[in-house]
Amino acid sequence: MEDIRFPLFADAGLNFYSNSIIVSKKLQREREALIPGLVRAILRASRRDRQPAEATDALLRVRGPRGTAR
């Protein structure tokens, strides 16, 4: 799989808040079936990042920093 890059709008002189998921034409053409799973995984991670810090701390105490049960 190609490297994942996160372009910043500010690098192009644009200052606005936005969320985007961009895939290459090659990925879309050759492996289109992967795209819905990619979007779901990104959304799941985004939601998890918004959890209160206390919940994250509790999860790390139970699961450990690598997500494996202690």
CHARMM-style PDB file with segment names, atoms N, HN, CA, C and O in Angstrom:
ATOM      1  N   MET     1       0.853  -1.178   0.000  1.00  0.00      PROA
ATOM      2  CA  MET     1       0.000   0.000   0.000  1.00  0.00      PROA
ATOM      3  C   MET     1       0.895   1.236   0.000  1.00  0.00      PROA
ATOM      4  O   MET     1       1.951   1.251   0.631  1.00  0.00      PROA
ATOM      5  N   GLU     2       0.467   2.254  -0.702  1.00  0.00      PROA
ATOM      6  HN  GLU     2      -0.392   2.242  -1.215  1.00  0.00      PROA
ATOM      7  CA  GLU     2       1.238   3.488  -0.771  1.00  0.00      PROA
ATOM      8  C   GLU     2       1.306   4.156   0.592  1.00  0.00      PROA
ATOM      9  O   GLU     2       0.466   3.924   1.462  1.00  0.00      PROA
ATOM     10  N   ASP     3       2.325   4.990   0.756  1.00  0.00      PROA
ATOM     11  HN  ASP     3       3.007   5.179   0.049  1.00  0.00      PROA
ATOM     12  CA  ASP     3       2.440   5.753   1.996  1.00  0.00      PROA
ATOM     13  C   ASP     3       1.222   6.642   2.162  1.00  0.00      PROA
ATOM     14  O   ASP     3       0.665   7.146   1.186  1.00  0.00      PROA
ATOM     15  N   ILE     4       0.824   6.824   3.390  1.00  0.00      PROA
ATOM     16  HN  ILE     4       1.276   6.414   4.182  1.00  0.00      PROA
ATOM     17  CA  ILE     4      -0.293   7.717   3.693  1.00  0.00      PROA
ATOM     18  C   ILE     4       0.294   9.090   3.966  1.00  0.00      PROA
ATOM     19  O   ILE     4       1.230   9.220   4.756  1.00  0.00      PROA
ATOM     20  N   ARG     5      -0.237  10.099   3.331  1.00  0.00      PROA
ATOM     21  HN  ARG     5      -0.997   9.993   2.689  1.00  0.00      PROA
ATOM     22  CA  ARG     5       0.212  11.477   3.535  1.00  0.00      PROA
ATOM     23  C   ARG     5      -0.953  12.315   4.002  1.00  0.00      PROA
ATOM     24  O   ARG     5      -2.095  12.090   3.603  1.00  0.00      PROA
ATOM     25  N   PHE     6      -0.663  13.269   4.838  1.00  0.00      PROA
ATOM     26  HN  PHE     6       0.265  13.452   5.163  1.00  0.00      PROA
ATOM     27  CA  PHE     6      -1.675  14.173   5.361  1.00  0.00      PROA
ATOM     28  C   PHE     6      -1.340  15.600   4.926  1.00  0.00      PROA
ATOM     29  O   PHE     6      -0.639  16.316   5.641  1.00  0.00      PROA
ATOM     30  N   PRO     7      -1.834  16.016   3.758  1.00  0.00      PROA
ATOM     31  CA  PRO     7      -1.543  17.384   3.308  1.00  0.00      PROA
ATOM     32  C   PRO     7      -2.268  18.398   4.193  1.00  0.00      PROA
ATOM     33  O   PRO     7      -3.396  18.171   4.629  1.00  0.00      PROA
ATOM     34  N   LEU     8      -1.602  19.504   4.443  1.00  0.00      PROA
ATOM     35  HN  LEU     8      -0.685  19.689   4.089  1.00  0.00      PROA
ATOM     36  CA  LEU     8      -2.198  20.560   5.251  1.00  0.00      PROA
ATOM     37  C   LEU     8      -2.704  21.671   4.339  1.00  0.00      PROA
ATOM     38  O   LEU     8      -1.968  22.155   3.480  1.00  0.00      PROA
ATOM     39  N   PHE     9      -3.950  22.071   4.523  1.00  0.00      PROA
ATOM     40  HN  PHE     9      -4.548  21.677   5.221  1.00  0.00      PROA
ATOM     41  CA  PHE     9      -4.506  23.149   3.721  1.00  0.00      PROA
ATOM     42  C   PHE     9      -3.682  24.423   3.881  1.00  0.00      PROA
ATOM     43  O   PHE     9      -3.515  25.184   2.929  1.00  0.00      PROA
ATOM     44  N   ALA    10      -3.168  24.650   5.087  1.00  0.00      PROA
ATOM     45  HN  ALA    10      -3.303  24.031   5.861  1.00  0.00      PROA
ATOM     46  CA  ALA    10      -2.380  25.857   5.343  1.00  0.00      PROA
ATOM     47  C   ALA    10      -1.141  25.901   4.457  1.00  0.00      PROA
ATOM     48  O   ALA    10      -0.672  26.986   4.113  1.00  0.00      PROA
ATOM     49  N   ASP    11      -0.607  24.754   4.085  1.00  0.00      PROA
ATOM     50  HN  ASP    11      -0.988  23.872   4.364  1.00  0.00      PROA
ATOM     51  CA  ASP    11       0.557  24.729   3.191  1.00  0.00      PROA
ATOM     52  C   ASP    11       0.228  25.318   1.823  1.00  0.00      PROA
ATOM     53  O   ASP    11       1.124  25.772   1.111  1.00  0.00      PROA
ATOM     54  N   ALA    12      -1.033  25.312   1.457  1.00  0.00      PROA
ATOM     55  HN  ALA    12      -1.761  24.943   2.036  1.00  0.00      PROA
ATOM     56  CA  ALA    12      -1.472  25.882   0.187  1.00  0.00      PROA
ATOM     57  C   ALA    12      -2.038  27.288   0.374  1.00  0.00      PROA
ATOM     58  O   ALA    12      -2.613  27.860  -0.551  1.00  0.00      PROA
ATOM     59  N   GLY    13      -1.870  27.847   1.591  1.00  0.00      PROA
ATOM     60  HN  GLY    13      -1.403  27.382   2.343  1.00  0.00      PROA
ATOM     61  CA  GLY    13      -2.344  29.193   1.850  1.00  0.00      PROA
ATOM     62  C   GLY    13      -3.809  29.273   2.224  1.00  0.00      PROA
ATOM     63  O   GLY    13      -4.375  30.366   2.249  1.00  0.00      PROA
ATOM     64  N   LEU    14      -4.440  28.141   2.516  1.00  0.00      PROA
ATOM     65  HN  LEU    14      -3.980  27.254   2.495  1.00  0.00      PROA
ATOM     66  CA  LEU    14      -5.855  28.128   2.884  1.00  0.00      PROA
ATOM     67  C   LEU    14      -5.990  27.994   4.391  1.00  0.00      PROA
ATOM     68  O   LEU    14      -5.423  27.079   4.988  1.00  0.00      PROA
ATOM     69  N   ASN    15      -6.726  28.887   5.000  1.00  0.00      PROA
ATOM     70  HN  ASN    15      -7.187  29.630   4.514  1.00  0.00      PROA
ATOM     71  CA  ASN    15      -6.926  28.851   6.441  1.00  0.00      PROA
ATOM     72  C   ASN    15      -8.396  28.634   6.756  1.00  0.00      PROA
ATOM     73  O   ASN    15      -9.131  29.597   6.973  1.00  0.00      PROA
ATOM     74  N   PHE    16      -8.819  27.418   6.783  1.00  0.00      PROA
ATOM     75  HN  PHE    16      -8.221  26.636   6.607  1.00  0.00      PROA
ATOM     76  CA  PHE    16     -10.178  27.091   7.189  1.00  0.00      PROA
ATOM     77  C   PHE    16     -10.182  25.697   7.797  1.00  0.00      PROA
ATOM     78  O   PHE    16      -9.281  24.895   7.552  1.00  0.00      PROA
ATOM     79  N   TYR    17     -11.202  25.425   8.586  1.00  0.00      PROA
ATOM     80  HN  TYR    17     -11.934  26.076   8.785  1.00  0.00      PROA
ATOM     81  CA  TYR    17     -11.313  24.128   9.248  1.00  0.00      PROA
ATOM     82  C   TYR    17     -12.075  23.182   8.338  1.00  0.00      PROA
ATOM     83  O   TYR    17     -13.152  23.512   7.840  1.00  0.00      PROA
ATOM     84  N   SER    18     -11.519  22.027   8.132  1.00  0.00      PROA
ATOM     85  HN  SER    18     -10.645  21.759   8.537  1.00  0.00      PROA
ATOM     86  CA  SER    18     -12.192  21.053   7.282  1.00  0.00      PROA
ATOM     87  C   SER    18     -11.606  19.678   7.536  1.00  0.00      PROA
ATOM     88  O   SER    18     -10.470  19.547   7.991  1.00  0.00      PROA
ATOM     89  N   ASN    19     -12.373  18.678   7.244  1.00  0.00      PROA
ATOM     90  HN  ASN    19     -13.296  18.784   6.874  1.00  0.00      PROA
ATOM     91  CA  ASN    19     -11.906  17.297   7.302  1.00  0.00      PROA
ATOM     92  C   ASN    19     -12.104  16.679   5.934  1.00  0.00      PROA
ATOM     93  O   ASN    19     -13.157  16.833   5.316  1.00  0.00      PROA
ATOM     94  N   SER    20     -11.104  15.991   5.473  1.00  0.00      PROA
ATOM     95  HN  SER    20     -10.248  15.865   5.975  1.00  0.00      PROA
ATOM     96  CA  SER    20     -11.182  15.350   4.163  1.00  0.00      PROA
ATOM     97  C   SER    20     -10.441  14.033   4.198  1.00  0.00      PROA
ATOM     98  O   SER    20      -9.482  13.852   4.948  1.00  0.00      PROA
ATOM     99  N   ILE    21     -10.903  13.132   3.382  1.00  0.00      PROA
ATOM    100  HN  ILE    21     -11.682  13.279   2.773  1.00  0.00      PROA
ATOM    101  CA  ILE    21     -10.190  11.886   3.144  1.00  0.00      PROA
ATOM    102  C   ILE    21      -9.992  11.818   1.639  1.00  0.00      PROA
ATOM    103  O   ILE    21     -10.956  11.797   0.873  1.00  0.00      PROA
ATOM    104  N   ILE    22      -8.742  11.785   1.228  1.00  0.00      PROA
ATOM    105  HN  ILE    22      -7.959  11.803   1.850  1.00  0.00      PROA
ATOM    106  CA  ILE    22      -8.423  11.779  -0.194  1.00  0.00      PROA
ATOM    107  C   ILE    22      -7.654  10.501  -0.493  1.00  0.00      PROA
ATOM    108  O   ILE    22      -6.693  10.167   0.199  1.00  0.00      PROA
ATOM    109  N   VAL    23      -8.080   9.800  -1.515  1.00  0.00      PROA
ATOM    110  HN  VAL    23      -8.861  10.071  -2.078  1.00  0.00      PROA
ATOM    111  CA  VAL    23      -7.352   8.601  -1.945  1.00  0.00      PROA
ATOM    112  C   VAL    23      -6.833   8.835  -3.354  1.00  0.00      PROA
ATOM    113  O   VAL    23      -7.372   9.648  -4.105  1.00  0.00      PROA
ATOM    114  N   SER    24      -5.791   8.118  -3.693  1.00  0.00      PROA
ATOM    115  HN  SER    24      -5.354   7.457  -3.083  1.00  0.00      PROA
ATOM    116  CA  SER    24      -5.227   8.269  -5.026  1.00  0.00      PROA
ATOM    117  C   SER    24      -6.159   7.655  -6.066  1.00  0.00      PROA
ATOM    118  O   SER    24      -6.970   6.782  -5.756  1.00  0.00      PROA
ATOM    119  N   LYS    25      -6.030   8.123  -7.296  1.00  0.00      PROA
ATOM    120  HN  LYS    25      -5.371   8.832  -7.548  1.00  0.00      PROA
ATOM    121  CA  LYS    25      -6.812   7.548  -8.390  1.00  0.00      PROA
ATOM    122  C   LYS    25      -6.461   6.076  -8.574  1.00  0.00      PROA
ATOM    123  O   LYS    25      -7.316   5.259  -8.917  1.00  0.00      PROA
ATOM    124  N   LYS    26      -5.190   5.750  -8.341  1.00  0.00      PROA
ATOM    125  HN  LYS    26      -4.496   6.414  -8.062  1.00  0.00      PROA
ATOM    126  CA  LYS    26      -4.750   4.362  -8.472  1.00  0.00      PROA
ATOM    127  C   LYS    26      -5.472   3.466  -7.458  1.00  0.00      PROA
ATOM    128  O   LYS    26      -5.958   2.391  -7.810  1.00  0.00      PROA
ATOM    129  N   LEU    27      -5.538   3.913  -6.199  1.00  0.00      PROA
ATOM    130  HN  LEU    27      -5.143   4.786  -5.913  1.00  0.00      PROA
ATOM    131  CA  LEU    27      -6.245   3.134  -5.176  1.00  0.00      PROA
ATOM    132  C   LEU    27      -7.717   3.004  -5.538  1.00  0.00      PROA
ATOM    133  O   LEU    27      -8.299   1.924  -5.429  1.00  0.00      PROA
ATOM    134  N   GLN    28      -8.306   4.094  -5.964  1.00  0.00      PROA
ATOM    135  HN  GLN    28      -7.834   4.971  -6.053  1.00  0.00      PROA
ATOM    136  CA  GLN    28      -9.724   4.057  -6.336  1.00  0.00      PROA
ATOM    137  C   GLN    28      -9.956   3.095  -7.495  1.00  0.00      PROA
ATOM    138  O   GLN    28     -10.939   2.355  -7.507  1.00  0.00      PROA
ATOM    139  N   ARG    29      -9.069   3.109  -8.445  1.00  0.00      PROA
ATOM    140  HN  ARG    29      -8.271   3.711  -8.435  1.00  0.00      PROA
ATOM    141  CA  ARG    29      -9.225   2.270  -9.632  1.00  0.00      PROA
ATOM    142  C   ARG    29      -8.935   0.795  -9.325  1.00  0.00      PROA
ATOM    143  O   ARG    29      -9.675  -0.089  -9.756  1.00  0.00      PROA
ATOM    144  N   GLU    30      -7.860   0.537  -8.585  1.00  0.00      PROA
ATOM    145  HN  GLU    30      -7.259   1.255  -8.235  1.00  0.00      PROA
ATOM    146  CA  GLU    30      -7.393  -0.835  -8.410  1.00  0.00      PROA
ATOM    147  C   GLU    30      -7.933  -1.543  -7.167  1.00  0.00      PROA
ATOM    148  O   GLU    30      -8.018  -2.771  -7.139  1.00  0.00      PROA
ATOM    149  N   ARG    31      -8.299  -0.769  -6.138  1.00  0.00      PROA
ATOM    150  HN  ARG    31      -8.230   0.228  -6.161  1.00  0.00      PROA
ATOM    151  CA  ARG    31      -8.717  -1.411  -4.882  1.00  0.00      PROA
ATOM    152  C   ARG    31      -9.875  -0.659  -4.239  1.00  0.00      PROA
ATOM    153  O   ARG    31      -9.877  -0.402  -3.035  1.00  0.00      PROA
ATOM    154  N   GLU    32     -10.844  -0.317  -5.051  1.00  0.00      PROA
ATOM    155  HN  GLU    32     -10.842  -0.525  -6.029  1.00  0.00      PROA
ATOM    156  CA  GLU    32     -11.975   0.489  -4.601  1.00  0.00      PROA
ATOM    157  C   GLU    32     -12.691  -0.128  -3.395  1.00  0.00      PROA
ATOM    158  O   GLU    32     -13.215   0.597  -2.549  1.00  0.00      PROA
ATOM    159  N   ALA    33     -12.713  -1.436  -3.314  1.00  0.00      PROA
ATOM    160  HN  ALA    33     -12.287  -2.025  -4.001  1.00  0.00      PROA
ATOM    161  CA  ALA    33     -13.414  -2.108  -2.214  1.00  0.00      PROA
ATOM    162  C   ALA    33     -12.802  -1.801  -0.852  1.00  0.00      PROA
ATOM    163  O   ALA    33     -13.465  -1.975   0.171  1.00  0.00      PROA
ATOM    164  N   LEU    34     -11.555  -1.349  -0.818  1.00  0.00      PROA
ATOM    165  HN  LEU    34     -11.016  -1.207  -1.649  1.00  0.00      PROA
ATOM    166  CA  LEU    34     -10.905  -1.021   0.461  1.00  0.00      PROA
ATOM    167  C   LEU    34     -11.352   0.328   1.025  1.00  0.00      PROA
ATOM    168  O   LEU    34     -11.236   0.560   2.229  1.00  0.00      PROA
ATOM    169  N   ILE    35     -11.850   1.200   0.188  1.00  0.00      PROA
ATOM    170  HN  ILE    35     -11.944   1.011  -0.789  1.00  0.00      PROA
ATOM    171  CA  ILE    35     -12.133   2.571   0.602  1.00  0.00      PROA
ATOM    172  C   ILE    35     -13.193   2.666   1.705  1.00  0.00      PROA
ATOM    173  O   ILE    35     -12.976   3.415   2.657  1.00  0.00      PROA
ATOM    174  N   PRO    36     -14.317   1.959   1.638  1.00  0.00      PROA
ATOM    175  CA  PRO    36     -15.282   2.060   2.751  1.00  0.00      PROA
ATOM    176  C   PRO    36     -14.685   1.644   4.096  1.00  0.00      PROA
ATOM    177  O   PRO    36     -14.979   2.268   5.116  1.00  0.00      PROA
ATOM    178  N   GLY    37     -13.854   0.602   4.113  1.00  0.00      PROA
ATOM    179  HN  GLY    37     -13.615   0.096   3.284  1.00  0.00      PROA
ATOM    180  CA  GLY    37     -13.212   0.180   5.360  1.00  0.00      PROA
ATOM    181  C   GLY    37     -12.228   1.217   5.868  1.00  0.00      PROA
ATOM    182  O   GLY    37     -12.119   1.438   7.074  1.00  0.00      PROA
ATOM    183  N   LEU    38     -11.511   1.855   4.950  1.00  0.00      PROA
ATOM    184  HN  LEU    38     -11.600   1.675   3.971  1.00  0.00      PROA
ATOM    185  CA  LEU    38     -10.586   2.921   5.321  1.00  0.00      PROA
ATOM    186  C   LEU    38     -11.340   4.070   5.975  1.00  0.00      PROA
ATOM    187  O   LEU    38     -10.918   4.588   7.009  1.00  0.00      PROA
ATOM    188  N   VAL    39     -12.452   4.466   5.372  1.00  0.00      PROA
ATOM    189  HN  VAL    39     -12.794   4.045   4.532  1.00  0.00      PROA
ATOM    190  CA  VAL    39     -13.255   5.564   5.922  1.00  0.00      PROA
ATOM    191  C   VAL    39     -13.798   5.185   7.302  1.00  0.00      PROA
ATOM    192  O   VAL    39     -13.757   5.998   8.225  1.00  0.00      PROA
ATOM    193  N   ARG    40     -14.304   3.961   7.448  1.00  0.00      PROA
ATOM    194  HN  ARG    40     -14.336   3.301   6.698  1.00  0.00      PROA
ATOM    195  CA  ARG    40     -14.821   3.521   8.760  1.00  0.00      PROA
ATOM    196  C   ARG    40     -13.728   3.544   9.818  1.00  0.00      PROA
ATOM    197  O   ARG    40     -13.969   3.984  10.942  1.00  0.00      PROA
ATOM    198  N   ALA    41     -12.524   3.076   9.474  1.00  0.00      PROA
ATOM    199  HN  ALA    41     -12.328   2.719   8.560  1.00  0.00      PROA
ATOM    200  CA  ALA    41     -11.417   3.044  10.437  1.00  0.00      PROA
ATOM    201  C   ALA    41     -11.010   4.459  10.854  1.00  0.00      PROA
ATOM    202  O   ALA    41     -10.749   4.709  12.031  1.00  0.00      PROA
ATOM    203  N   ILE    42     -10.956   5.372   9.903  1.00  0.00      PROA
ATOM    204  HN  ILE    42     -11.168   5.169   8.947  1.00  0.00      PROA
ATOM    205  CA  ILE    42     -10.593   6.754  10.214  1.00  0.00      PROA
ATOM    206  C   ILE    42     -11.649   7.396  11.111  1.00  0.00      PROA
ATOM    207  O   ILE    42     -11.309   8.092  12.068  1.00  0.00      PROA
ATOM    208  N   LEU    43     -12.922   7.169  10.808  1.00  0.00      PROA
ATOM    209  HN  LEU    43     -13.198   6.604  10.031  1.00  0.00      PROA
ATOM    210  CA  LEU    43     -13.995   7.723  11.640  1.00  0.00      PROA
ATOM    211  C   LEU    43     -13.978   7.135  13.048  1.00  0.00      PROA
ATOM    212  O   LEU    43     -14.180   7.853  14.027  1.00  0.00      PROA
ATOM    213  N   ARG    44     -13.736   5.831  13.145  1.00  0.00      PROA
ATOM    214  HN  ARG    44     -13.572   5.248  12.349  1.00  0.00      PROA
ATOM    215  CA  ARG    44     -13.662   5.182  14.453  1.00  0.00      PROA
ATOM    216  C   ARG    44     -12.517   5.778  15.276  1.00  0.00      PROA
ATOM    217  O   ARG    44     -12.693   6.065  16.460  1.00  0.00      PROA
ATOM    218  N   ALA    45     -11.358   5.964  14.664  1.00  0.00      PROA
ATOM    219  HN  ALA    45     -11.215   5.732  13.702  1.00  0.00      PROA
ATOM    220  CA  ALA    45     -10.219   6.555  15.367  1.00  0.00      PROA
ATOM    221  C   ALA    45     -10.502   7.993  15.759  1.00  0.00      PROA
ATOM    222  O   ALA    45     -10.115   8.426  16.845  1.00  0.00      PROA
ATOM    223  N   SER    46     -11.169   8.733  14.896  1.00  0.00      PROA
ATOM    224  HN  SER    46     -11.483   8.381  14.014  1.00  0.00      PROA
ATOM    225  CA  SER    46     -11.499  10.119  15.182  1.00  0.00      PROA
ATOM    226  C   SER    46     -12.435  10.220  16.383  1.00  0.00      PROA
ATOM    227  O   SER    46     -12.239  11.061  17.260  1.00  0.00      PROA
ATOM    228  N   ARG    47     -13.438   9.372  16.418  1.00  0.00      PROA
ATOM    229  HN  ARG    47     -13.598   8.689  15.706  1.00  0.00      PROA
ATOM    230  CA  ARG    47     -14.368   9.366  17.563  1.00  0.00      PROA
ATOM    231  C   ARG    47     -13.637   8.995  18.846  1.00  0.00      PROA
ATOM    232  O   ARG    47     -13.884   9.587  19.896  1.00  0.00      PROA
ATOM    233  N   ARG    48     -12.739   8.021  18.765  1.00  0.00      PROA
ATOM    234  HN  ARG    48     -12.538   7.540  17.911  1.00  0.00      PROA
ATOM    235  CA  ARG    48     -11.999   7.576  19.939  1.00  0.00      PROA
ATOM    236  C   ARG    48     -11.112   8.700  20.464  1.00  0.00      PROA
ATOM    237  O   ARG    48     -10.937   8.835  21.675  1.00  0.00      PROA
ATOM    238  N   ASP    49     -10.551   9.509  19.564  1.00  0.00      PROA
ATOM    239  HN  ASP    49     -10.694   9.399  18.580  1.00  0.00      PROA
ATOM    240  CA  ASP    49      -9.694  10.621  19.986  1.00  0.00      PROA
ATOM    241  C   ASP    49     -10.466  11.681  20.741  1.00  0.00      PROA
ATOM    242  O   ASP    49      -9.875  12.447  21.502  1.00  0.00      PROA
ATOM    243  N   ARG    50     -11.766  11.743  20.549  1.00  0.00      PROA
ATOM    244  HN  ARG    50     -12.246  11.120  19.931  1.00  0.00      PROA
ATOM    245  CA  ARG    50     -12.582  12.767  21.207  1.00  0.00      PROA
ATOM    246  C   ARG    50     -13.103  12.324  22.568  1.00  0.00      PROA
ATOM    247  O   ARG    50     -13.809  13.083  23.231  1.00  0.00      PROA
ATOM    248  N   GLN    51     -12.772  11.128  22.990  1.00  0.00      PROA
ATOM    249  HN  GLN    51     -12.198  10.511  22.452  1.00  0.00      PROA
ATOM    250  CA  GLN    51     -13.230  10.659  24.292  1.00  0.00      PROA
ATOM    251  C   GLN    51     -12.582  11.500  25.390  1.00  0.00      PROA
ATOM    252  O   GLN    51     -11.475  12.010  25.220  1.00  0.00      PROA
ATOM    253  N   PRO    52     -13.279  11.639  26.511  1.00  0.00      PROA
ATOM    254  CA  PRO    52     -12.680  12.377  27.627  1.00  0.00      PROA
ATOM    255  C   PRO    52     -11.360  11.738  28.062  1.00  0.00      PROA
ATOM    256  O   PRO    52     -11.185  10.522  27.974  1.00  0.00      PROA
ATOM    257  N   ALA    53     -10.449  12.568  28.526  1.00  0.00      PROA
ATOM    258  HN  ALA    53     -10.592  13.556  28.597  1.00  0.00      PROA
ATOM    259  CA  ALA    53      -9.131  12.075  28.944  1.00  0.00      PROA
ATOM    260  C   ALA    53      -9.248  10.995  30.017  1.00  0.00      PROA
ATOM    261  O   ALA    53      -8.451  10.057  30.035  1.00  0.00      PROA
ATOM    262  N   GLU    54     -10.227  11.114  30.909  1.00  0.00      PROA
ATOM    263  HN  GLU    54     -10.874  11.876  30.895  1.00  0.00      PROA
ATOM    264  CA  GLU    54     -10.377  10.118  31.977  1.00  0.00      PROA
ATOM    265  C   GLU    54     -10.657   8.740  31.389  1.00  0.00      PROA
ATOM    266  O   GLU    54     -10.136   7.737  31.877  1.00  0.00      PROA
ATOM    267  N   ALA    55     -11.479   8.687  30.341  1.00  0.00      PROA
ATOM    268  HN  ALA    55     -11.902   9.501  29.944  1.00  0.00      PROA
ATOM    269  CA  ALA    55     -11.794   7.404  29.720  1.00  0.00      PROA
ATOM    270  C   ALA    55     -10.556   6.817  29.052  1.00  0.00      PROA
ATOM    271  O   ALA    55     -10.322   5.610  29.118  1.00  0.00      PROA
ATOM    272  N   THR    56      -9.771   7.663  28.415  1.00  0.00      PROA
ATOM    273  HN  THR    56      -9.961   8.644  28.361  1.00  0.00      PROA
ATOM    274  CA  THR    56      -8.543   7.200  27.774  1.00  0.00      PROA
ATOM    275  C   THR    56      -7.562   6.685  28.816  1.00  0.00      PROA
ATOM    276  O   THR    56      -6.955   5.631  28.630  1.00  0.00      PROA
ATOM    277  N   ASP    57      -7.403   7.423  29.909  1.00  0.00      PROA
ATOM    278  HN  ASP    57      -7.896   8.280  30.060  1.00  0.00      PROA
ATOM    279  CA  ASP    57      -6.509   6.981  30.981  1.00  0.00      PROA
ATOM    280  C   ASP    57      -6.951   5.644  31.554  1.00  0.00      PROA
ATOM    281  O   ASP    57      -6.123   4.766  31.794  1.00  0.00      PROA
ATOM    282  N   ALA    58      -8.257   5.485  31.775  1.00  0.00      PROA
ATOM    283  HN  ALA    58      -8.930   6.198  31.580  1.00  0.00      PROA
ATOM    284  CA  ALA    58      -8.778   4.227  32.311  1.00  0.00      PROA
ATOM    285  C   ALA    58      -8.534   3.086  31.341  1.00  0.00      PROA
ATOM    286  O   ALA    58      -8.160   1.988  31.756  1.00  0.00      PROA
ATOM    287  N   LEU    59      -8.739   3.330  30.061  1.00  0.00      PROA
ATOM    288  HN  LEU    59      -9.042   4.222  29.724  1.00  0.00      PROA
ATOM    289  CA  LEU    59      -8.506   2.298  29.062  1.00  0.00      PROA
ATOM    290  C   LEU    59      -7.041   1.889  29.037  1.00  0.00      PROA
ATOM    291  O   LEU    59      -6.735   0.700  28.938  1.00  0.00      PROA
ATOM    292  N   LEU    60      -6.139   2.845  29.124  1.00  0.00      PROA
ATOM    293  HN  LEU    60      -6.387   3.811  29.204  1.00  0.00      PROA
ATOM    294  CA  LEU    60      -4.711   2.521  29.130  1.00  0.00      PROA
ATOM    295  C   LEU    60      -4.328   1.721  30.364  1.00  0.00      PROA
ATOM    296  O   LEU    60      -3.476   0.835  30.292  1.00  0.00      PROA
ATOM    297  N   ARG    61      -4.954   2.029  31.502  1.00  0.00      PROA
ATOM    298  HN  ARG    61      -5.646   2.749  31.561  1.00  0.00      PROA
ATOM    299  CA  ARG    61      -4.648   1.254  32.723  1.00  0.00      PROA
ATOM    300  C   ARG    61      -5.097  -0.195  32.564  1.00  0.00      PROA
ATOM    301  O   ARG    61      -4.428  -1.105  33.055  1.00  0.00      PROA
ATOM    302  N   VAL    62      -6.215  -0.421  31.890  1.00  0.00      PROA
ATOM    303  HN  VAL    62      -6.759   0.318  31.491  1.00  0.00      PROA
ATOM    304  CA  VAL    62      -6.751  -1.764  31.725  1.00  0.00      PROA
ATOM    305  C   VAL    62      -6.090  -2.505  30.570  1.00  0.00      PROA
ATOM    306  O   VAL    62      -5.712  -3.668  30.707  1.00  0.00      PROA
ATOM    307  N   ARG    63      -5.949  -1.821  29.423  1.00  0.00      PROA
ATOM    308  HN  ARG    63      -6.257  -0.876  29.312  1.00  0.00      PROA
ATOM    309  CA  ARG    63      -5.474  -2.477  28.206  1.00  0.00      PROA
ATOM    310  C   ARG    63      -3.987  -2.301  27.949  1.00  0.00      PROA
ATOM    311  O   ARG    63      -3.407  -3.077  27.191  1.00  0.00      PROA
ATOM    312  N   GLY    64      -3.361  -1.319  28.548  1.00  0.00      PROA
ATOM    313  HN  GLY    64      -3.833  -0.688  29.164  1.00  0.00      PROA
ATOM    314  CA  GLY    64      -1.952  -1.057  28.284  1.00  0.00      PROA
ATOM    315  C   GLY    64      -1.782  -0.156  27.074  1.00  0.00      PROA
ATOM    316  O   GLY    64      -2.713   0.015  26.286  1.00  0.00      PROA
ATOM    317  N   PRO    65      -0.597   0.423  26.925  1.00  0.00      PROA
ATOM    318  CA  PRO    65      -0.381   1.381  25.849  1.00  0.00      PROA
ATOM    319  C   PRO    65      -0.429   0.797  24.452  1.00  0.00      PROA
ATOM    320  O   PRO    65      -0.632   1.542  23.493  1.00  0.00      PROA
ATOM    321  N   ARG    66      -0.255  -0.478  24.299  1.00  0.00      PROA
ATOM    322  HN  ARG    66      -0.091  -1.084  25.078  1.00  0.00      PROA
ATOM    323  CA  ARG    66      -0.295  -1.092  22.973  1.00  0.00      PROA
ATOM    324  C   ARG    66      -1.640  -1.745  22.681  1.00  0.00      PROA
ATOM    325  O   ARG    66      -1.794  -2.403  21.652  1.00  0.00      PROA
ATOM    326  N   GLY    67      -2.625  -1.572  23.578  1.00  0.00      PROA
ATOM    327  HN  GLY    67      -2.500  -1.038  24.414  1.00  0.00      PROA
ATOM    328  CA  GLY    67      -3.958  -2.085  23.335  1.00  0.00      PROA
ATOM    329  C   GLY    67      -4.130  -3.561  23.652  1.00  0.00      PROA
ATOM    330  O   GLY    67      -5.152  -4.153  23.306  1.00  0.00      PROA
ATOM    331  N   THR    68      -3.153  -4.156  24.300  1.00  0.00      PROA
ATOM    332  HN  THR    68      -2.323  -3.675  24.581  1.00  0.00      PROA
ATOM    333  CA  THR    68      -3.257  -5.572  24.654  1.00  0.00      PROA
ATOM    334  C   THR    68      -3.617  -5.708  26.125  1.00  0.00      PROA
ATOM    335  O   THR    68      -3.214  -4.882  26.945  1.00  0.00      PROA
ATOM    336  N   ALA    69      -4.360  -6.725  26.456  1.00  0.00      PROA
ATOM    337  HN  ALA    69      -4.688  -7.395  25.791  1.00  0.00      PROA
ATOM    338  CA  ALA    69      -4.751  -6.948  27.850  1.00  0.00      PROA
ATOM    339  C   ALA    69      -3.518  -7.200  28.701  1.00  0.00      PROA
ATOM    340  O   ALA    69      -2.571  -7.859  28.272  1.00  0.00      PROA
ATOM    341  N   ARG    70      -3.547  -6.668  29.900  1.00  0.00      PROA
ATOM    342  HN  ARG    70      -4.317  -6.132  30.247  1.00  0.00      PROA
ATOM    343  CA  ARG    70      -2.415  -6.877  30.821  1.00  0.00      PROA
ATOM    344  C   ARG    70      -2.576  -8.139  31.586  1.00  0.00      PROA
ATOM    345  OT1 ARG    70      -1.722  -8.478  32.405  1.00  0.00      PROA
TER     346      ARG     70
END
